[in-house]
Amino acid sequence: MESDQYVIRSAEPNDVAELMEMIRELAVFEKLEDMLVATRDDLARVLFEESGGPEAMVAENDEQDLV
C-alpha cells in the first residue's frame, strides 16, 4: 500500500540530476524543449554556488523519491 506521506525540504546538490529531468519533462510537455538550454552544471551553480540566487524546495515520498 502506497503512503501519502511527503516531506518538504530544501533541495540539495544531489537532487540536481532529478530536478533537471523534471525541468526537461515539463519543457517537453509544454512543447518548449528546444528553448531549454540550461545544464545540470548551470542549475547546480545557480542553486548552490552563487550567493543571492534562487532557492529550491522539493517534496520527497517515503521511498525518498522526489515527487
N, C-alpha and C positions, 0 to 999 in steps of 0.2 A: 504494500500500500504506500503510495506516494504521500509525503508530508507536504503541508503548505507552510512550513516554517522557513523564513528567509531572514538573513542578516544583511543589514545595510552597513557598508563600511567604506572608508576611503580606499581608492584604487592604490595598488602597489605596483612597483616596476614589473613584477612577474605577471601582471594582468595585461600588459601591453599587447601581446600577441592576440589574445582573445578579444580585447577591445577593438583592435584593428579589424579583426574578422567581422565583428558586429557592425562596424562602420562600413566595411565593404558590402556586407549583405544589405544594409539599408540603402547604400548607393545603387546597388543592382535593382532593388525593389522600386526605387524612385526613378529608375532609368537614367541615372546620373553617374554611372560608373566611370565614364570617360573623363569626368571632372575631378575624380578622386586622385590627387597627386601626392598626398602625404604617405610617408612610410612609417614602419614601426619605430625606426630611429627618430623620426620627426616627432612622433607622438610622445615617445619617452623623454625626449629633450624638453619639449614644451611642458609636460606634466611634472617632471621630476628634477630637471636641471636648471631651468630658468626661474629666477625669483619673480614673484608677482604674476606668474602665469595662471592659467585656469586650474581648477581643481576638479577631480572626477570622483564620483561615488559609484559604487557597484552594489548589486544585490546578489547574494550568494545563497544557494539552496543547501539542504542538509548534506548533500554529496560534495559540497564546496565548488559547484559549477556556477559560473556567472549566468545569470538569467535576466 
